[in-house]
Amino acid sequence: MSSRSAHIIRHTLETQIAVTLNLDGHANGHLDTGIPFLEHMLDQVVRHSLIDLNVVAIGDLHIDAHHTTEDIGITLGQAFKQALGDKKGIYRYGHAYVPLDEALSRVVIDLSGRPHLTFQVQFPTAQIGQFPVELFREFFQGFVNHAGITLHIDNLRGSNSHHIAETLFKAFGRALYMSISYHPALQDKIPSTKGCL
């Protein structure tokens, strides 16, 4: 099987971002974004999807974290799409329920080629530390738009914003792992009646 990896560099007047991704990795990550809580969340994705991920970002954090967070999502989505290739032999669908104490979230993925995000999450606070929770949607929207996937994220319960956020990203990682894994019966087949994704 060919290597499922990618290296994407994206420079704008607002951000400079480099992402290196290996879908068949060993949960190795290097995250340097200037946004500690986002790094904590991306580390959850690395650990629970088993991908290797390096993200280096320089952004206009003197303004706020919006551009950097969104553009990391965009660049990660571009890398994911490139690394995934023709999608032959994969499961395509993935889902996960993840609890953390009182919080419980569900993430469902379809590597459909069609970008769509449903994000049903209500945080009890506007920020977690210095990180505005509204930027989580921006991150996932950027990722979905450029990865070309369908992603449903639902927080089912929770009263602690940090716990809720962790369940989202851990479930996202677990669902990613399932969707990108090879199905032993499919081999070189594309998991679609259309013959392409």
C-alpha positions in Angstrom: 0.0 0.0 0.0 1.2 3.5 -0.8 2.3 5.9 1.8 -0.6 8.0 3.1 1.2 11.2 4.0 1.2 14.8 3.1 3.1 18.1 3.7 1.2 21.3 3.2 2.4 24.9 3.6 -0.1 27.7 3.6 0.9 31.3 3.8 -1.5 34.3 4.0 -1.1 37.8 5.2 -2.6 36.6 8.5 -0.9 33.2 9.1 2.0 31.0 8.1 1.2 27.3 8.6 3.0 24.1 7.9 1.3 20.7 8.4 2.9 17.3 8.0 0.6 14.3 8.3 1.0 10.5 8.2 -2.3 8.6 8.4 -0.5 5.4 9.1 1.5 6.7 12.0 2.2 5.8 15.6 0.6 8.7 17.5 3.6 11.0 17.2 2.9 14.7 17.3 4.7 18.0 17.3 2.5 21.0 17.8 3.7 24.6 17.9 0.9 27.0 17.3 1.1 29.7 20.0 -2.3 28.5 21.2 -1.8 26.1 24.1 -5.4 24.9 24.5 -5.7 24.2 20.8 -2.5 22.2 21.0 -3.9 20.2 23.9 -6.9 19.4 21.7 -4.9 18.5 18.6 -2.8 16.2 20.8 -6.0 14.3 21.7 -6.6 13.8 18.0 -3.1 12.5 17.5 -3.3 10.1 20.5 -6.7 8.7 19.6 -6.4 8.5 15.8 -2.8 7.1 15.9 -1.8 9.5 13.1 1.5 11.3 13.1 1.0 15.1 13.0 3.3 18.1 13.0 1.8 21.5 13.0 3.8 24.7 13.1 1.8 28.0 12.9 2.7 31.6 13.2 -0.4 33.8 13.2 -1.7 37.3 14.2 -2.3 36.3 17.8 -1.8 39.9 18.8 -5.3 40.4 17.3 -6.9 37.1 18.5 -6.8 33.4 17.9 -9.4 33.3 15.2 -7.3 33.4 12.0 -4.7 31.0 13.3 -7.3 28.4 14.6 -9.4 28.5 11.4 -6.3 28.4 9.1 -4.9 25.4 11.0 -8.2 23.6 10.3 -8.0 24.6 6.6 -4.4 23.4 6.2 -5.0 20.2 8.2 -8.0 19.5 5.9 -5.8 20.0 2.8 -3.2 17.6 4.2 -5.8 15.1 5.1 -7.4 15.1 1.7 -4.0 14.7 0.0 -2.9 11.9 2.3 -6.1 10.0 2.0 -5.6 9.6 -1.8 -8.2 7.6 -3.7 -9.7 6.1 -0.6 -9.5 2.5 -1.9 -10.0 -0.2 0.8 -10.9 2.0 3.7 -14.0 1.7 5.9 -15.1 5.3 4.9 -17.4 5.7 7.9 -16.4 6.2 11.5 -18.1 7.0 14.7 -17.3 7.3 18.4 -18.9 8.1 21.7 -16.4 9.4 24.3 -17.1 10.3 27.9 -15.1 12.4 30.3 -16.7 12.4 33.8 -20.0 14.1 33.3 -19.5 15.0 29.6 -20.4 12.8 26.7 -20.0 13.5 23.0 -20.6 11.7 19.7 -18.7 12.2 16.4 -19.7 10.6 13.1 -17.6 10.8 10.0 -18.2 10.0 6.3 -15.3 10.4 4.0 -17.8 11.2 1.3 -16.0 13.9 -0.8 -18.8 16.2 0.2 -18.0 18.9 2.8 -20.7 19.2 5.5 -20.5 20.1 9.2 -23.2 19.7 11.8 -22.0 21.1 15.1 -24.4 20.7 17.9 -22.4 21.8 21.0 -23.4 24.3 23.7 -20.5 25.3 26.0 -21.5 26.7 29.5 -18.7 29.2 29.3 -17.5 31.6 26.5 -13.8 30.7 27.0 -11.6 27.9 28.3 -8.7 29.7 29.8 -7.8 32.3 27.1 -9.3 30.3 24.2 -12.8 31.3 22.9 -14.9 28.2 22.5 -16.7 29.6 19.4 -13.4 28.9 17.5 -13.9 25.2 17.8 -16.6 25.4 15.1 -14.3 27.5 12.9 -11.6 24.9 13.2 -13.9 22.0 12.2 -15.5 24.1 9.4 -12.1 24.8 7.9 -11.1 21.2 8.2 -14.4 19.9 6.6 -14.4 22.4 3.8 -10.9 21.4 2.6 -10.8 17.7 3.5 -14.1 17.1 1.7 -15.8 15.1 4.5 -19.1 15.0 6.2 -18.8 15.5 10.0 -21.5 15.4 12.7 -20.4 16.5 16.1 -22.9 16.4 19.0 -22.3 17.0 22.7 -24.9 14.9 24.4 -24.3 16.2 27.9 -21.8 18.0 30.0 -21.4 20.9 32.5 -17.7 21.6 32.3 -16.4 23.3 29.1 -12.9 21.7 29.3 -14.5 18.3 29.6 -16.8 18.9 26.7 -14.0 20.1 24.5 -11.9 17.0 25.3 -14.7 14.6 24.5 -15.2 16.3 21.1 -11.6 16.0 20.1 -11.1 12.5 21.5 -14.2 11.3 19.7 -13.1 13.0 16.5 -9.8 11.2 16.8 -11.4 7.8 17.4 -13.9 8.3 14.5 -11.0 9.3 12.2 -9.2 6.2 13.1 -12.2 4.0 12.2 -12.9 5.8 8.9 -9.4 5.8 7.5 -8.6 2.2 8.6 -8.4 -0.5 5.9 -11.2 -3.0 5.6 -9.8 -6.5 5.1 -12.5 -7.4 2.6 -12.3 -4.3 0.4 -8.6 -4.4 -0.6 -8.5 -2.1 -3.7 -12.2 -1.4 -3.9 -13.6 2.1 -3.3 -16.4 2.0 -0.6 -19.1 3.5 -2.8 -21.6 2.3 -5.4 -20.6 5.3 -7.5 -17.1 3.9 -7.8 -15.5 7.1 -6.5 -15.5 9.3 -3.5 
